[in-house]
């Protein structure tokens, strides 16, 4: 028997994962986004098999997820820039301007 798609559960899981990744990125922790990628793929697969009238209400949720992904990307870029600046400062010989 095929399992019935449950996009609501996946959306909650994806949101929680993104919140955790955002916190870890802010802290400069190394993060693995493979589980998030897998869950997003599974969500897309689940929505693709739903009748259009059932899937349509998820459009807003998907837009929110894209915005959250954009926020995560911005945080990762910001953290990367900060870590790069720190590394460059460490590589500067003492007494030389940075």
The first five atom37 places (N, CA, C, CB, O) and aatype in JSON, in Angstrom:
{
  "aatype": [20, 20, 20, 20, 20, 20, 20, 20, 20, 20, 20, 20, 20, 20, 20, 20, 20, 20, 20, 20, 20, 20, 20, 20, 20, 20, 20, 20, 20, 20, 20, 20, 20, 20, 20, 20, 20, 20, 20, 20, 20, 20, 20, 20, 20, 20, 20, 20, 20, 20, 20, 20, 20, 20, 20, 20, 20, 20, 20, 20, 20, 20, 20, 20, 20, 20, 20, 20, 20, 20, 20, 20, 20, 20, 20, 20, 20, 20, 20, 20, 20, 20, 20, 20, 20, 20, 20, 20, 20, 20, 20, 20, 20, 20, 20, 20, 20, 20],
  "atom_mask": [
    [1, 1, 1, 1, 1],
    [1, 1, 1, 1, 1],
    [1, 1, 1, 1, 1],
    [1, 1, 1, 1, 1],
    [1, 1, 1, 1, 1],
    [1, 1, 1, 1, 1],
    [1, 1, 1, 1, 1],
    [1, 1, 1, 1, 1],
    [1, 1, 1, 1, 1],
    [1, 1, 1, 1, 1],
    [1, 1, 1, 1, 1],
    [1, 1, 1, 1, 1],
    [1, 1, 1, 1, 1],
    [1, 1, 1, 1, 1],
    [1, 1, 1, 1, 1],
    [1, 1, 1, 1, 1],
    [1, 1, 1, 1, 1],
    [1, 1, 1, 1, 1],
    [1, 1, 1, 1, 1],
    [1, 1, 1, 1, 1],
    [1, 1, 1, 1, 1],
    [1, 1, 1, 1, 1],
    [1, 1, 1, 1, 1],
    [1, 1, 1, 1, 1],
    [1, 1, 1, 1, 1],
    [1, 1, 1, 1, 1],
    [1, 1, 1, 1, 1],
    [1, 1, 1, 1, 1],
    [1, 1, 1, 1, 1],
    [1, 1, 1, 1, 1],
    [1, 1, 1, 1, 1],
    [1, 1, 1, 1, 1],
    [1, 1, 1, 1, 1],
    [1, 1, 1, 1, 1],
    [1, 1, 1, 1, 1],
    [1, 1, 1, 1, 1],
    [1, 1, 1, 1, 1],
    [1, 1, 1, 1, 1],
    [1, 1, 1, 1, 1],
    [1, 1, 1, 1, 1],
    [1, 1, 1, 1, 1],
    [1, 1, 1, 1, 1],
    [1, 1, 1, 1, 1],
    [1, 1, 1, 1, 1],
    [1, 1, 1, 1, 1],
    [1, 1, 1, 1, 1],
    [1, 1, 1, 1, 1],
    [1, 1, 1, 1, 1],
    [1, 1, 1, 1, 1],
    [1, 1, 1, 1, 1],
    [1, 1, 1, 1, 1],
    [1, 1, 1, 1, 1],
    [1, 1, 1, 1, 1],
    [1, 1, 1, 1, 1],
    [1, 1, 1, 1, 1],
    [1, 1, 1, 1, 1],
    [1, 1, 1, 1, 1],
    [1, 1, 1, 1, 1],
    [1, 1, 1, 1, 1],
    [1, 1, 1, 1, 1],
    [1, 1, 1, 1, 1],
    [1, 1, 1, 1, 1],
    [1, 1, 1, 1, 1],
    [1, 1, 1, 1, 1],
    [1, 1, 1, 1, 1],
    [1, 1, 1, 1, 1],
    [1, 1, 1, 1, 1],
    [1, 1, 1, 1, 1],
    [1, 1, 1, 1, 1],
    [1, 1, 1, 1, 1],
    [1, 1, 1, 1, 1],
    [1, 1, 1, 1, 1],
    [1, 1, 1, 1, 1],
    [1, 1, 1, 1, 1],
    [1, 1, 1, 1, 1],
    [1, 1, 1, 1, 1],
    [1, 1, 1, 1, 1],
    [1, 1, 1, 1, 1],
    [1, 1, 1, 1, 1],
    [1, 1, 1, 1, 1],
    [1, 1, 1, 1, 1],
    [1, 1, 1, 1, 1],
    [1, 1, 1, 1, 1],
    [1, 1, 1, 1, 1],
    [1, 1, 1, 1, 1],
    [1, 1, 1, 1, 1],
    [1, 1, 1, 1, 1],
    [1, 1, 1, 1, 1],
    [1, 1, 1, 1, 1],
    [1, 1, 1, 1, 1],
    [1, 1, 1, 1, 1],
    [1, 1, 1, 1, 1],
    [1, 1, 1, 1, 1],
    [1, 1, 1, 1, 1],
    [1, 1, 1, 1, 1],
    [1, 1, 1, 1, 1],
    [1, 1, 1, 1, 1],
    [1, 1, 1, 1, 1]
  ],
  "atom_positions": [
    [[0.83, -1.18, 0.0], [0.0, 0.0, 0.0], [0.88, 1.25, 0.0], [-0.94, -0.01, 1.21], [1.81, 1.35, 0.8]],
    [[0.59, 2.18, -0.87], [1.38, 3.4, -0.98], [0.99, 4.38, 0.12], [1.21, 4.05, -2.37], [-0.19, 4.56, 0.42]],
    [[2.0, 5.0, 0.71], [1.76, 5.97, 1.77], [1.16, 7.24, 1.18], [3.07, 6.28, 2.53], [1.59, 7.72, 0.14]],
    [[0.16, 7.77, 1.86], [-0.5, 9.0, 1.42], [0.43, 10.19, 1.64], [-1.85, 9.22, 2.17], [1.04, 10.3, 2.7]],
    [[0.55, 11.07, 0.65], [1.42, 12.24, 0.83], [0.98, 13.07, 2.04], [1.4, 13.11, -0.44], [-0.21, 13.25, 2.29]],
    [[1.96, 13.56, 2.78], [1.69, 14.4, 3.95], [2.59, 15.63, 3.88], [1.92, 13.6, 5.28], [3.56, 15.74, 4.64]],
    [[2.26, 16.57, 2.98], [3.1, 17.75, 2.83], [3.18, 18.6, 4.1], [2.58, 18.6, 1.71], [4.21, 19.22, 4.36]],
    [[2.12, 18.62, 4.89], [2.13, 19.45, 6.11], [3.25, 19.02, 7.07], [0.78, 19.35, 6.82], [3.94, 19.87, 7.64]],
    [[3.41, 17.73, 7.24], [4.48, 17.23, 8.13], [5.85, 17.59, 7.58], [4.38, 15.7, 8.3], [6.74, 17.99, 8.33]],
    [[6.02, 17.45, 6.28], [7.31, 17.77, 5.67], [7.6, 19.27, 5.77], [7.35, 17.33, 4.2], [8.74, 19.67, 6.01]],
    [[6.59, 20.09, 5.59], [6.79, 21.53, 5.7], [7.24, 21.89, 7.11], [5.5, 22.3, 5.34], [8.15, 22.7, 7.28]],
    [[6.61, 21.29, 8.12], [7.03, 21.55, 9.51], [8.48, 21.09, 9.73], [6.09, 20.82, 10.51], [9.26, 21.79, 10.38]],
    [[8.82, 19.94, 9.2], [10.18, 19.41, 9.34], [11.19, 20.32, 8.64], [10.27, 17.99, 8.76], [12.26, 20.59, 9.18]],
    [[10.85, 20.78, 7.44], [11.74, 21.66, 6.68], [11.94, 22.97, 7.43], [11.18, 21.92, 5.27], [13.07, 23.47, 7.53]],
    [[10.86, 23.55, 7.94], [10.97, 24.8, 8.7], [11.87, 24.64, 9.92], [9.57, 25.29, 9.14], [12.71, 25.5, 10.2]],
    [[11.68, 23.55, 10.65], [12.51, 23.3, 11.84], [13.97, 23.12, 11.44], [12.01, 22.05, 12.6], [14.87, 23.62, 12.13]],
    [[14.22, 22.41, 10.35], [15.59, 22.21, 9.88], [16.23, 23.53, 9.5], [15.61, 21.25, 8.68], [17.39, 23.77, 9.83]],
    [[15.48, 24.38, 8.81], [16.03, 25.66, 8.38], [16.32, 26.56, 9.58], [15.07, 26.36, 7.42], [17.32, 27.28, 9.59]],
    [[15.45, 26.52, 10.59], [15.71, 27.32, 11.8], [16.98, 26.86, 12.48], [14.51, 27.23, 12.77], [17.8, 27.67, 12.92]],
    [[17.14, 25.53, 12.58], [18.35, 24.98, 13.19], [19.6, 25.35, 12.38], [18.24, 23.45, 13.32], [20.62, 25.73, 12.95]],
    [[19.51, 25.23, 11.07], [20.64, 25.57, 10.22], [20.99, 27.05, 10.33], [20.34, 25.21, 8.76], [22.17, 27.41, 10.32]],
    [[19.98, 27.9, 10.43], [20.21, 29.34, 10.56], [20.99, 29.64, 11.85], [18.85, 30.12, 10.56], [21.95, 30.41, 11.84]],
    [[20.57, 29.02, 12.95], [21.27, 29.22, 14.23], [22.7, 28.73, 14.13], [20.52, 28.49, 15.38], [23.63, 29.41, 14.55]],
    [[22.87, 27.54, 13.58], [24.21, 26.97, 13.47], [25.1, 27.8, 12.54], [24.14, 25.54, 12.96], [26.29, 27.95, 12.79]],
    [[24.51, 28.34, 11.48], [25.28, 29.2, 10.56], [25.71, 30.47, 11.27], [24.45, 29.54, 9.31], [26.85, 30.91, 11.12]],
    [[24.8, 31.07, 12.06], [25.14, 32.28, 12.81], [26.31, 32.02, 13.76], [23.92, 32.79, 13.6], [27.14, 32.9, 13.99]],
    [[26.36, 30.83, 14.31], [27.42, 30.47, 15.26], [28.72, 30.1, 14.56], [26.96, 29.32, 16.14], [29.76, 29.92, 15.21]],
    [[28.66, 29.98, 13.24], [29.86, 29.61, 12.49], [30.12, 28.12, 12.48], [31.05, 30.32, 13.05], [31.22, 27.68, 12.13]],
    [[29.12, 27.33, 12.87], [29.28, 25.87, 12.87], [29.27, 25.35, 11.45], [28.16, 25.21, 13.7], [28.68, 25.95, 10.55]],
    [[29.91, 24.24, 11.26], [29.85, 23.57, 9.96], [28.47, 22.92, 9.85], [31.01, 22.49, 9.81], [27.99, 22.3, 10.8]],
    [[27.85, 23.06, 8.71], [26.51, 22.5, 8.55], [26.44, 21.61, 7.32], [25.46, 23.61, 8.46], [27.17, 21.79, 6.35]],
    [[25.54, 20.65, 7.39], [25.29, 19.71, 6.29], [23.84, 19.92, 5.86], [25.56, 18.21, 6.72], [22.91, 19.73, 6.66]],
    [[23.65, 20.31, 4.63], [22.31, 20.6, 4.14], [21.72, 19.46, 3.33], [22.34, 21.85, 3.3], [20.69, 19.64, 2.67]],
    [[22.34, 18.28, 3.37], [21.84, 17.17, 2.55], [20.46, 16.69, 3.01], [22.83, 16.0, 2.6], [19.63, 16.35, 2.18]],
    [[20.2, 16.67, 4.32], [18.88, 16.24, 4.8], [17.82, 17.25, 4.37], [18.88, 16.08, 6.34], [16.72, 16.86, 3.97]],
    [[18.14, 18.53, 4.46], [17.2, 19.57, 4.03], [16.9, 19.41, 2.54], [17.76, 20.98, 4.32], [15.75, 19.49, 2.12]],
    [[17.92, 19.19, 1.75], [17.75, 19.0, 0.32], [16.85, 17.79, 0.03], [19.12, 18.82, -0.37], [15.97, 17.85, -0.83]],
    [[17.07, 16.73, 0.75], [16.26, 15.52, 0.59], [14.8, 15.8, 0.93], [16.81, 14.37, 1.47], [13.9, 15.39, 0.2]],
    [[14.57, 16.49, 2.05], [13.2, 16.78, 2.48], [12.48, 17.7, 1.49], [13.22, 17.42, 3.87], [11.29, 17.53, 1.23]],
    [[13.2, 18.67, 0.95], [12.59, 19.56, -0.04], [12.23, 18.77, -1.3], [13.56, 20.74, -0.4], [11.17, 18.98, -1.89]],
    [[13.1, 17.86, -1.71], [12.79, 17.0, -2.85], [11.57, 16.13, -2.59], [13.99, 16.12, -3.18], [10.72, 15.96, -3.47]],
    [[11.49, 15.58, -1.39], [10.34, 14.75, -1.03], [9.05, 15.57, -1.03], [10.56, 14.1, 0.35], [8.0, 15.09, -1.46]],
    [[9.13, 16.81, -0.54], [7.96, 17.68, -0.54], [7.49, 17.95, -1.97], [8.27, 19.01, 0.18], [6.3, 17.88, -2.27]],
    [[8.43, 18.25, -2.84], [8.08, 18.5, -4.24], [7.43, 17.27, -4.87], [9.33, 18.91, -5.05], [6.45, 17.38, -5.61]],
    [[7.97, 16.1, -4.57], [7.38, 14.85, -5.09], [5.97, 14.65, -4.56], [8.26, 13.65, -4.71], [5.08, 14.25, -5.31]],
    [[5.76, 14.93, -3.28], [4.43, 14.76, -2.7], [3.43, 15.73, -3.32], [4.48, 14.96, -1.18], [2.3, 15.34, -3.63]],
    [[3.84, 16.96, -3.5], [2.92, 17.95, -4.08], [2.62, 17.65, -5.54], [3.52, 19.36, -3.95], [1.53, 17.93, -6.02]],
    [[3.59, 17.07, -6.23], [3.41, 16.77, -7.66], [2.33, 15.72, -7.91], [4.73, 16.3, -8.26], [1.72, 15.72, -8.98]],
    [[2.1, 14.84, -6.95], [1.11, 13.76, -7.17], [-0.28, 14.15, -6.67], [1.57, 12.49, -6.48], [-1.25, 13.42, -6.91]],
    [[-0.38, 15.27, -5.99], [-1.69, 15.71, -5.5], [-2.5, 16.32, -6.62], [-1.53, 16.71, -4.34], [-1.95, 16.93, -7.54]],
    [[-3.82, 16.17, -6.55], [-4.65, 16.9, -7.53], [-4.41, 18.4, -7.38], [-6.18, 16.56, -7.33], [-4.12, 18.88, -6.28]],
    [[-4.52, 19.13, -8.47], [-4.17, 20.56, -8.45], [-4.97, 21.34, -7.41], [-4.39, 21.17, -9.82], [-4.43, 22.25, -6.78]],
    [[-6.24, 21.01, -7.23], [-7.04, 21.74, -6.25], [-6.59, 21.45, -4.82], [-8.51, 21.39, -6.41], [-6.82, 22.26, -3.92]],
    [[-5.96, 20.32, -4.6], [-5.43, 19.99, -3.28], [-4.05, 20.62, -3.07], [-5.35, 18.47, -3.09], [-3.71, 21.05, -1.97]],
    [[-3.27, 20.67, -4.14], [-1.91, 21.2, -4.06], [-1.87, 22.73, -4.07], [-1.08, 20.67, -5.2], [-0.96, 23.33, -3.49]],
    [[-2.84, 23.35, -4.72], [-2.82, 24.8, -4.89], [-2.69, 25.58, -3.58], [-4.07, 25.23, -5.59], [-1.95, 26.57, -3.55]],
    [[-3.38, 25.19, -2.52], [-3.24, 25.95, -1.27], [-1.81, 25.96, -0.7], [-4.18, 25.4, -0.25], [-1.5, 26.77, 0.17]],
    [[-0.95, 25.08, -1.18], [0.42, 25.03, -0.69], [1.32, 26.07, -1.36], [1.0, 23.65, -0.91], [2.48, 26.21, -0.99]],
    [[0.8, 26.79, -2.33], [1.61, 27.78, -3.05], [2.18, 28.82, -2.08], [0.77, 28.49, -4.14], [3.36, 29.16, -2.17]],
    [[1.37, 29.31, -1.17], [1.85, 30.28, -0.19], [2.92, 29.7, 0.72], [0.68, 30.79, 0.66], [3.9, 30.36, 1.04]],
    [[2.73, 28.45, 1.13], [3.72, 27.77, 1.97], [5.06, 27.66, 1.24], [3.22, 26.36, 2.39], [6.12, 27.87, 1.82]],
    [[4.98, 27.33, -0.05], [6.2, 27.21, -0.84], [6.9, 28.55, -0.99], [5.88, 26.64, -2.23], [8.13, 28.62, -0.93]],
    [[6.14, 29.61, -1.17], [6.73, 30.95, -1.25], [7.42, 31.29, 0.07], [5.65, 32.0, -1.59], [8.51, 31.87, 0.07]],
    [[6.79, 30.95, 1.19], [7.4, 31.2, 2.5], [8.69, 30.4, 2.66], [6.41, 30.84, 3.62], [9.67, 30.91, 3.21]],
    [[8.69, 29.14, 2.18], [9.89, 28.32, 2.28], [11.02, 28.9, 1.42], [9.6, 26.89, 1.85], [12.18, 28.9, 1.84]],
    [[10.68, 29.4, 0.24], [11.69, 30.02, -0.62], [12.27, 31.25, 0.07], [11.09, 30.4, -2.0], [13.48, 31.47, 0.03]],
    [[11.42, 32.06, 0.69], [11.9, 33.23, 1.42], [12.81, 32.81, 2.58], [10.72, 34.07, 1.94], [13.83, 33.45, 2.83]],
    [[12.43, 31.76, 3.27], [13.27, 31.27, 4.37], [14.6, 30.74, 3.85], [12.54, 30.17, 5.16], [15.64, 30.94, 4.48]],
    [[14.58, 30.07, 2.71], [15.83, 29.6, 2.1], [16.71, 30.78, 1.7], [15.53, 28.73, 0.87], [17.93, 30.73, 1.85]],
    [[16.08, 31.84, 1.17], [16.85, 33.03, 0.84], [17.5, 33.62, 2.09], [15.93, 34.08, 0.16], [18.65, 34.06, 2.06]],
    [[16.75, 33.63, 3.2], [17.3, 34.12, 4.46], [18.46, 33.26, 4.94], [16.22, 34.16, 5.52], [19.46, 33.78, 5.44]],
    [[18.32, 31.94, 4.79], [19.4, 31.04, 5.18], [20.62, 31.28, 4.3], [18.95, 29.57, 5.07], [21.75, 31.29, 4.79]],
    [[20.41, 31.46, 3.0], [21.52, 31.75, 2.1], [22.23, 33.04, 2.51], [21.02, 31.86, 0.64], [23.46, 33.09, 2.54]],
    [[21.46, 34.07, 2.82], [22.06, 35.34, 3.25], [22.87, 35.15, 4.53], [20.97, 36.4, 3.47], [23.96, 35.71, 4.66]],
    [[22.35, 34.37, 5.47], [23.07, 34.12, 6.72], [24.36, 33.37, 6.45], [22.2, 33.34, 7.7], [25.4, 33.69, 7.03]],
    [[24.31, 32.38, 5.58], [25.51, 31.61, 5.25], [26.57, 32.51, 4.6], [25.17, 30.44, 4.31], [27.75, 32.4, 4.91]],
    [[26.13, 33.39, 3.7], [27.08, 34.31, 3.06], [27.68, 35.27, 4.07], [26.39, 35.09, 1.94], [28.88, 35.54, 4.04]],
    [[26.85, 35.77, 4.98], [27.34, 36.69, 6.0], [28.36, 35.99, 6.91], [26.17, 37.24, 6.84], [29.42, 36.54, 7.2]],
    [[28.02, 34.79, 7.34], [28.93, 34.04, 8.21], [30.22, 33.69, 7.47], [28.25, 32.75, 8.72], [31.3, 33.77, 8.05]],
    [[30.1, 33.3, 6.21], [31.28, 32.99, 5.42], [32.19, 34.21, 5.32], [30.88, 32.5, 4.01], [33.4, 34.11, 5.48]],
    [[31.59, 35.37, 5.05], [32.38, 36.6, 4.96], [33.09, 36.92, 6.27], [31.48, 37.77, 4.57], [34.26, 37.3, 6.27]],
    [[32.38, 36.76, 7.37], [32.98, 37.04, 8.69], [34.13, 36.06, 8.97], [31.92, 36.94, 9.8], [35.19, 36.48, 9.44]],
    [[33.92, 34.79, 8.7], [34.98, 33.81, 8.93], [36.18, 34.06, 8.02], [34.45, 32.38, 8.72], [37.33, 33.88, 8.43]],
    [[35.92, 34.47, 6.79], [37.01, 34.8, 5.86], [37.81, 35.98, 6.38], [36.45, 35.12, 4.45], [39.04, 35.96, 6.35]],
    [[37.12, 37.02, 6.87], [37.82, 38.18, 7.43], [38.67, 37.78, 8.63], [36.8, 39.27, 7.84], [39.8, 38.26, 8.79]],
    [[38.15, 36.91, 9.47], [38.92, 36.45, 10.63], [40.16, 35.7, 10.21], [38.06, 35.57, 11.54], [41.25, 35.91, 10.76]],
    [[40.01, 34.81, 9.23], [41.16, 34.05, 8.74], [42.21, 34.95, 8.11], [40.71, 33.0, 7.74], [43.41, 34.76, 8.32]],
    [[41.75, 35.92, 7.35], [42.69, 36.85, 6.72], [43.42, 37.66, 7.79], [41.95, 37.79, 5.74], [44.62, 37.92, 7.66]],
    [[42.71, 38.04, 8.84], [43.35, 38.79, 9.93], [44.39, 37.95, 10.64], [42.3, 39.28, 10.93], [45.44, 38.46, 11.04]],
    [[44.11, 36.68, 10.79], [45.07, 35.77, 11.43], [46.31, 35.56, 10.57], [44.42, 34.43, 11.73], [47.41, 35.34, 11.08]],
    [[46.12, 35.63, 9.25], [47.23, 35.39, 8.33], [48.14, 36.63, 8.18], [46.68, 34.99, 6.97], [49.26, 36.51, 7.7]],
    [[47.64, 37.8, 8.6], [48.42, 39.04, 8.51], [49.58, 39.0, 9.51], [47.52, 40.29, 8.76], [49.35, 38.74, 10.7]],
    [[50.79, 39.26, 9.06], [51.89, 39.38, 10.03], [51.6, 40.56, 10.96], [53.27, 39.56, 9.3], [51.04, 41.56, 10.54]],
    [[51.99, 40.42, 12.2], [51.77, 41.48, 13.19], [52.4, 42.77, 12.74], [52.33, 41.07, 14.54], [53.51, 42.78, 12.2]],
    [[51.7, 43.86, 12.95], [52.22, 45.17, 12.61], [51.88, 45.61, 11.2], [53.69, 45.18, 12.78], [52.05, 46.79, 10.87]],
    [[51.39, 44.7, 10.37], [50.99, 45.1, 9.02], [49.52, 45.48, 9.04], [51.25, 43.96, 7.99], [48.71, 44.86, 9.73]],
    [[49.18, 46.51, 8.28], [47.77, 46.91, 8.24], [46.92, 45.83, 7.58], [47.61, 48.25, 7.47], [47.38, 45.12, 6.68]],
    [[45.62, 45.7, 8.05], [44.72, 44.69, 7.51], [43.82, 45.23, 6.55], [43.95, 44.07, 8.54], [42.99, 44.5, 6.01]]
  ]
}
